[in-house]
């Protein structure tokens, strides 16, 4: 498993910077032109909330990041607090992330900067803020119909047609969702000693949460797991999917489920394939319920793939489970014609709408620019349900060199936190494992014992590990005080080294042989394969 964006939620749990004794408040005001179409909410988006586009109340985390501006007399306003002297970048947006503030010629307006000082008020005027291009150039901004399609998705060569995570019970999950109006009807046996409700987020709101539950049989001590398969928010004996007889049992279920989806206030019936398994191998500290005896469950859902066409050139738009297309998606281009999109690190076939890349580059709304039919494009707007997308012309991006197993590793140079200069040539006669990680990343921390074992076993035999930490210097120093990491450490706060290797998630490992060839790359699951390969070449 790789973690790329979860830490955003961990760092920004309140939605607003907390005021403190040394905090100051700045008032932001923006005047919207009278001819602006529509009446969508206006948002302040900036470095205080990690460039969030303002998807207010749309589910996990996003509702806590949004900074919706209040409507005043002839303008919108918001007051924000931060420690005195804080440097902040910001701009405004309204409605969807793709409907952004522009200038009269449809070029994007520059990001503004401010230092928080006492008594400041910032007043701006938006000169042109339109949803669609001027009719004279609308033909050059094609609105392309998207339709559902089947597509193979791979992550560093491994099947990635579904994604999943441990699922939490309602009491644990209430810190992310509001279940106060979530109606539940139960027709299961009333004699269970314990009963636990779980949620599986199938969409970006509580209304699209799939109901599951588990009860303990008082006679046998077995746990019976249930899933609402017809979308009526009730469970009965026909919904039983798994019986767990003992703690080490491998139990799984896969089936089609129906539920009520709700986007932009509109409700409709939707369906998907749900995969539930007993996560008996999950670390003990990763509890999913306040009931210590309750089973730990793993839930997975498939990706939602759409295909569009400009002239005879196809492109794909894919949304991960539980996310609407306007919140996060991948643009996929099947460059080699194998009907598979490689979306893992090093890929030149996928272009993610990557919030973490926006943050580390310091650029708001850095939508991917891609080449299709010899022309450059970017996304101007997209239907949250993925039925259409509007493209706008963009500069033709420079071709990216593919980074893959069996290919030559990119040239790289870096300086460790101790001032030591490193490069690919430094390890020209050795094997080197590049570890792109962060101390905020759970799987990264869990892998430290395996990395230590690998380092101890092979380091005296033409092998080295180099860490590239995507975090602040202070955060890295705290991690080094706490964990045993006796190999070179490079601070990669802006992700420059990660970008060179097209890193898409953390951790990412790249194993390079003495000839500079990438032998293996991938996330946590690839470490075992790398150890076996090193043992073949460096073992006794």
URDAHU-V63181 format. One record per pair of residues at least 6 apart in sequence whose C-alpha atoms are under 7 Angstrom apart, sorted by the first residue. I is the first residue (numbers start at 1). J is the second residue. D is the distance in Angstrom with one decimal. If there is no record, write none. Layout:
i->{I:I}
j->{J:J}
d->{D:D}
This chain:
i->{1:1:1:2:2:2:2:2:3:3:3:3:4:4:5:7:9:12:12:13:14:15:15:15:15:17:17:17:18:19:19:22:22:23:23:23:23:24:24:24:24:24:24:24:25:25:25:25:25:25:26:26:26:26:26:26:26:27:27:27:27:27:27:28:28:28:28:28:28:29:29:29:29:29:29:29:30:30:30:30:30:30:31:31:31:31:31:31:32:32:32:33:33:36:36:37:40:40:41:41:42:42:42:42:42:43:43:43:43:43:43:43:44:44:44:44:44:44:45:45:45:45:45:45:45:45:45:46:46:46:46:47:47:47:48:49:50:51:51:52:52:53:53:54:54:54:55:55:55:56:56:56:57:58:58:59:59:59:60:60:60:61:69:69:69:70:70:70:71:82:84:84:85:85:85:86:86:87:87:87:88:88:88:89:89:89:89:90:90:90:91:91:92:93:93:93:94:98:98:99:99:101:101:101:102:102:102:102:103:103:103:104:104:141:141:141:141:142:142:143:143:143:143:144:144:144:144:145:145:145:145:146:146:146:146:146:146:147:147:147:147:148:148:148:149:149:149:150:151:151:151:152:152:152:152:153:153:153:153:153:153:153:154:154:154:154:154:155:155:155:156:156:156:156:156:157:161:161:162:162:162:162:163:163:163:163:164:164:164:164:165:165:165:166:166:166:166:167:167:167:167:167:167:167:168:168:168:168:169:169:169:169:169:169:170:170:170:172:172:177:178:183:184:184:185:185:185:186:186:186:187:187:187:188:188:188:192:192:192:192:193:193:193:194:194:195:195:195:196:196:196:197:197:197:198:198:198:199:199:199:199:200:200:200:200:201:201:201:201:202:202:202:202:202:203:203:203:204:204:204:207:207:207:208:208:208:208:210:210:211:211:211:212:212:212:213:213:213:214:214:214:214:215:215:215:216:216:216:217:222:222:222:223:223:223:224:224:224:224:225:225:225:225:226:226:226:226:227:227:227:227:228:228:228:229:229:229:229:230:230:230:231:231:231:241:242:242:242:244:247:248:249:250:251:251:252:252:252:253:253:253:254:254:254:254:255:255:255:256:256:256:256:257:257:257:257:258:258:258:258:259:259:259:260:260:260:260:261:261:261:261:262:273:273:274:274:275:275:275:276:276:276:276:277:277:277:278:278:278:278:279:279:279:280:287:288:301:302:303:303:303:303:304:304:304:304:305:305:305:305:306:306:306:307:307:307:307:308:308:308:309:313:313:315:315:316:316:316:317:317:317:317:318:318:318:319:319:319:319:320:324:324:325:325:325:325:326:326:326:328:329:329:330:330:330:330:331:331:331:332:332:332:332:333:333:333:334:334:334:335:341:341:342:342:343:343:344:345:345:345:346:346:346:346:346:346:347:347:348:348:351:352:353:353:358:358:358:360:360:361:367:367:368:369:369:369:369:369:370:370:370:370:371:371:371:375:376:376:376:376:376:377:377:377:377:378:378:378:378:379:379:379:380:380:380:381:381:382:382:382:383:403:403:404:405:405:405:405:406:406:406:407:407:408:408:408:409:409:409:411:412:412:413:413:413:414:414:414:414:415:415:415:416:416:416:416:417:417:417:428:428:429:430:430:430:430:431:431:431:431:431:431:432:432:432:432:432:432:433:433:433:433:433:433:433:434:434:434:434:434:434:435:435:435:435:435:435:435:436:436:436:436:436:436:436:436:437:437:437:437:437:437:437:438:438:438:438:439:439:439:441:443:443:444:447:454:455:458:461:465:466:466:466:467:467:467:468:468:468:468:469:469:469:469:470:470:470:470:471:471:472:473:507:507:508:508:509:509:509:510:510:510:510:511:511:511:511:512:512:513:520}
j->{443:523:524:443:505:506:507:523:441:505:506:507:505:506:356:440:61:49:65:64:64:49:64:65:66:48:81:82:81:81:82:83:84:81:82:83:84:81:82:83:84:116:117:118:79:80:81:82:118:119:79:80:81:116:119:120:121:78:79:80:120:121:122:77:78:79:121:122:123:75:76:77:78:122:123:124:75:76:77:123:124:125:74:75:76:124:125:126:75:125:126:126:127:129:130:130:94:95:94:95:68:69:93:94:95:54:67:68:69:92:93:94:67:68:69:91:92:93:51:52:53:54:67:90:91:92:93:52:89:90:91:88:89:90:88:65:359:359:364:65:66:93:97:66:67:68:62:63:66:62:63:66:63:204:205:177:204:205:176:177:204:176:76:77:78:76:77:78:77:116:116:117:115:116:117:115:116:114:115:116:113:114:115:111:112:113:114:111:112:113:111:112:101:99:100:101:100:380:381:131:381:108:109:129:108:109:128:129:109:127:128:127:128:390:391:392:393:390:391:388:389:390:391:308:388:389:390:308:387:388:389:306:307:308:386:387:388:306:307:308:387:305:306:307:305:306:307:305:305:339:340:161:339:340:341:159:160:161:340:341:342:343:160:341:342:343:344:342:343:344:342:344:345:521:522:342:302:303:300:301:302:303:300:301:302:321:298:299:300:301:298:299:300:288:297:298:299:198:199:200:288:297:298:299:198:199:288:289:196:197:198:199:288:289:197:198:199:289:290:206:206:233:233:234:233:234:235:234:235:236:235:236:237:235:236:237:215:216:217:218:216:217:218:215:216:214:215:216:213:214:215:212:213:214:211:212:213:209:210:211:212:209:210:211:299:208:209:210:322:208:209:210:321:322:209:322:323:322:323:324:260:261:262:259:260:261:262:228:259:227:228:233:226:227:228:225:226:227:223:224:225:226:223:224:225:222:223:224:223:243:244:245:243:244:245:240:242:243:244:240:241:242:243:235:239:240:241:235:239:240:241:234:235:239:239:256:257:258:257:258:259:258:259:260:253:251:252:253:251:280:280:280:278:277:278:276:277:278:275:276:277:273:274:275:276:273:274:275:271:272:273:274:271:272:273:274:269:270:271:272:269:270:271:267:268:269:270:267:268:269:270:268:301:302:300:301:299:300:301:297:298:299:300:297:298:299:295:296:297:298:296:297:298:296:296:296:321:321:318:319:320:321:318:319:320:321:316:317:318:319:316:317:318:314:315:316:317:314:315:316:315:372:373:332:333:331:332:333:329:330:331:332:329:330:331:325:328:329:330:329:384:385:383:384:385:386:382:383:384:353:352:353:350:351:352:353:350:351:352:341:349:350:351:341:349:350:340:341:349:349:349:350:349:350:349:350:504:502:503:504:402:403:404:501:502:503:402:403:400:402:368:368:367:368:364:365:366:494:495:494:378:379:378:376:377:378:394:397:376:377:378:397:377:396:397:396:393:394:395:396:397:391:392:393:394:391:392:393:394:390:391:392:390:391:392:389:390:388:389:390:389:409:501:518:518:519:520:521:517:518:519:517:518:516:517:518:516:517:518:424:423:424:422:423:424:421:422:423:490:421:422:490:488:489:490:491:489:490:491:514:515:514:462:463:513:514:462:463:464:512:513:514:463:464:465:511:512:513:464:465:466:509:510:511:512:465:466:467:509:510:511:466:467:468:507:508:509:510:467:468:469:498:506:507:508:509:444:468:469:470:506:507:508:444:469:470:471:445:476:479:506:507:524:507:524:531:464:538:538:487:487:488:489:488:489:490:489:490:491:492:490:491:492:493:491:492:493:495:492:493:493:491:523:524:522:523:521:522:523:518:520:521:522:518:519:520:521:518:519:519:530}
d->{6.9:6.5:6.2:6.8:5.4:4.9:5.7:6.1:6.1:5.7:5.0:6.9:4.5:5.5:6.5:6.2:5.6:6.9:6.6:6.1:5.7:6.9:4.2:4.2:6.1:6.9:6.0:6.0:7.0:5.8:6.4:5.5:6.0:6.2:5.1:4.0:5.3:5.5:5.8:6.1:5.6:6.6:6.2:5.5:6.4:5.5:4.3:6.7:6.7:6.9:5.6:5.6:6.4:6.7:6.5:5.1:5.8:5.8:4.3:6.6:6.5:4.7:6.2:5.4:5.4:6.2:5.9:4.8:6.1:6.4:5.6:4.3:6.7:6.0:4.6:6.2:5.5:5.3:6.4:5.6:4.6:5.5:6.5:4.4:6.5:6.2:4.6:6.2:6.5:6.3:5.5:6.6:6.5:6.1:6.3:6.8:6.1:5.3:5.5:5.9:6.2:5.7:5.9:4.3:6.9:5.8:5.7:4.5:5.3:5.7:5.3:5.7:5.5:6.4:6.5:6.3:4.9:6.7:5.3:5.6:6.0:7.0:6.9:5.6:5.6:5.7:6.9:6.9:5.5:3.9:6.3:5.8:5.5:6.4:6.9:5.7:6.4:6.8:6.1:6.4:6.4:6.9:5.1:4.6:6.4:6.9:6.1:6.7:6.4:6.5:4.7:5.5:4.1:5.1:5.4:6.9:4.5:4.6:5.6:6.8:6.9:6.8:5.8:5.2:5.1:5.4:5.3:6.2:6.4:6.9:5.4:5.7:5.6:5.2:6.3:5.5:5.3:5.8:4.4:6.5:5.6:5.3:6.2:6.4:5.5:4.4:6.5:5.8:5.4:6.5:5.6:6.2:6.5:6.9:5.1:5.9:6.7:5.6:4.9:5.9:6.5:6.6:6.5:5.4:4.5:5.2:6.0:5.8:5.8:6.3:5.3:6.6:5.1:6.5:5.4:4.6:6.8:5.7:5.6:6.8:5.7:4.2:6.4:6.3:5.5:5.3:6.0:6.1:6.2:4.4:6.6:5.7:5.4:4.9:6.6:4.9:4.9:5.2:5.6:6.9:6.4:5.9:4.5:6.5:5.7:5.4:6.3:6.6:6.7:6.7:6.4:6.4:6.6:4.7:6.3:6.2:5.2:5.2:5.9:5.1:6.1:6.9:4.7:6.3:4.9:6.1:6.9:5.9:5.4:4.1:6.8:4.8:6.3:6.8:5.8:7.0:5.8:6.1:6.3:5.4:4.0:5.6:5.3:5.9:6.5:7.0:7.0:5.3:3.8:6.3:5.6:5.7:6.5:6.9:5.8:4.3:6.2:6.7:6.5:6.1:6.3:5.8:5.7:6.1:5.5:6.3:4.6:6.0:6.5:5.4:3.9:6.2:6.4:5.3:5.9:5.6:6.5:6.2:6.7:6.5:7.0:6.9:5.4:5.6:6.4:4.3:6.6:5.2:4.9:6.1:5.7:4.3:7.0:6.4:4.5:5.4:5.6:5.2:5.2:6.0:5.6:6.6:5.7:5.5:5.4:5.8:4.4:6.8:5.5:5.3:6.4:6.0:4.3:6.6:6.4:5.1:5.5:6.0:5.8:5.4:6.1:5.5:4.9:6.7:6.8:6.5:4.5:6.3:5.8:5.4:5.4:6.4:6.3:4.4:6.6:3.8:5.7:5.7:5.7:6.8:6.6:6.3:6.5:6.7:6.0:5.0:6.8:7.0:7.0:6.1:5.5:6.4:5.5:4.3:6.2:5.8:5.1:6.5:6.4:5.4:4.3:6.0:5.5:5.4:6.7:5.7:4.4:6.4:6.2:6.8:5.7:4.7:5.8:5.1:6.6:6.8:5.9:4.5:6.3:5.8:5.8:5.0:6.2:6.8:5.2:4.3:5.4:6.8:5.5:6.6:6.7:6.2:5.7:6.1:6.8:6.9:4.3:5.8:6.0:5.0:6.8:4.9:4.2:6.6:6.3:6.6:6.9:6.7:6.9:6.4:5.7:6.9:6.2:5.6:5.4:5.7:4.1:6.4:5.8:5.2:6.2:7.0:5.7:4.4:6.4:5.5:5.6:6.8:6.9:5.7:4.4:6.1:5.6:5.7:6.2:6.6:6.9:5.7:4.3:6.7:5.8:5.5:6.1:6.5:5.7:4.7:6.0:5.6:5.4:6.0:6.0:6.4:6.2:6.7:6.2:5.4:5.6:5.0:6.4:6.8:5.6:4.7:6.6:5.8:5.2:6.7:6.9:6.1:4.9:6.2:5.4:5.2:5.6:6.7:6.8:5.7:5.7:6.2:6.7:6.0:4.9:5.4:5.6:5.3:6.4:7.0:6.9:6.0:4.4:6.6:5.6:5.2:6.1:6.8:5.8:4.5:6.3:5.7:5.5:6.2:6.2:6.8:6.1:5.9:5.4:5.7:4.7:6.4:6.6:5.6:4.8:6.1:5.4:5.1:6.7:5.6:6.4:4.6:6.6:6.9:5.2:6.3:6.9:4.8:6.2:5.7:5.9:6.5:4.8:5.8:6.0:5.8:6.2:5.5:4.3:6.3:5.5:5.0:6.3:6.2:5.6:4.5:6.5:6.9:4.9:6.3:6.5:5.9:6.1:6.4:6.1:6.9:5.9:6.6:6.7:5.2:6.3:5.3:4.6:5.1:6.0:4.3:5.9:6.0:4.7:6.5:6.0:6.5:6.3:5.6:5.9:6.8:5.9:6.4:5.9:6.6:5.9:4.5:6.1:6.2:6.6:6.9:6.1:6.6:5.6:4.8:6.6:6.3:5.6:5.5:6.5:6.2:6.3:6.3:6.6:6.0:6.0:4.9:5.4:4.1:6.5:6.3:5.7:4.7:4.7:5.8:5.6:6.4:5.9:6.2:4.8:6.1:5.5:5.3:5.7:5.9:5.1:6.1:4.3:6.0:6.3:7.0:6.9:6.8:5.0:5.3:5.5:6.6:6.0:5.4:5.7:5.6:5.7:5.8:4.6:6.1:5.7:5.7:5.7:6.1:5.4:5.7:5.7:4.1:6.9:5.9:5.2:6.1:7.0:4.6:6.0:6.3:6.3:5.3:4.4:7.0:6.1:5.8:6.6:5.4:6.9:4.8:4.6:5.5:6.6:4.7:6.1:4.7:6.6:5.7:4.6:5.3:5.6:4.9:5.6:5.9:5.4:6.7:6.4:4.7:6.3:6.7:5.6:4.5:6.4:6.0:5.0:6.1:5.7:5.1:6.4:6.0:4.7:6.0:7.0:6.1:4.8:6.7:6.1:4.8:6.2:6.8:6.4:5.6:5.2:6.3:5.9:6.2:5.2:6.2:5.4:4.8:6.9:6.6:5.1:5.3:6.1:6.5:7.0:6.2:7.0:6.9:6.9:5.4:7.0:6.9:7.0:6.9:6.6:6.0:6.3:5.1:6.2:6.2:4.9:5.9:6.3:4.8:5.9:5.6:6.2:5.1:5.1:6.9:6.7:4.8:4.8:6.0:6.7:4.8:5.6:6.7:5.5:6.6:5.4:4.7:5.3:5.4:6.0:6.8:6.0:4.4:6.9:5.8:5.7:5.2:6.1:4.5:5.7:6.5:6.6}
